[in-house]
Amino acid sequence: MKKLLLTLSFIIGITTVSFGQVPEVSVLTDGRMDAIYNKISKKWEYFKNNETQTFFEIYEKLSIVKHIKPSSTSIYFIKGKPRIDKESNEIRLHLVNDEGKEFGLRWAFNHNNIQITPYDSDAATVVYKIKKTWTEEE
């Protein structure tokens, strides 16, 4: 636990130095589930579960989402405006990584998760379970 807190403190410090800003929203995840979509049952089938914690930072002013994993860090640019679905209590973002690959990010508040799906594959997705969320004011 102490190691995790030190690691997160280091990551937040590096991010502040790198971008010169504190993220507007930060999310700590508590695991990842990979899934494929079964077109017959019309349901996601989860086939891989990983308990590794990751960290999302959302810089709305810079139009950037940063995803920090134990082995790497990914930067996604937010394309267009966020879509807010009040009925399903979700926020959807259109993301583009530095290689030009496009992704959909769905933050489902009712399910307490973030789902990232590559646009070139409607049959695969990754779901991250949210452990904690905070904003720059907190």
Disulfide bonds with the S-S distance in Angstrom:
none
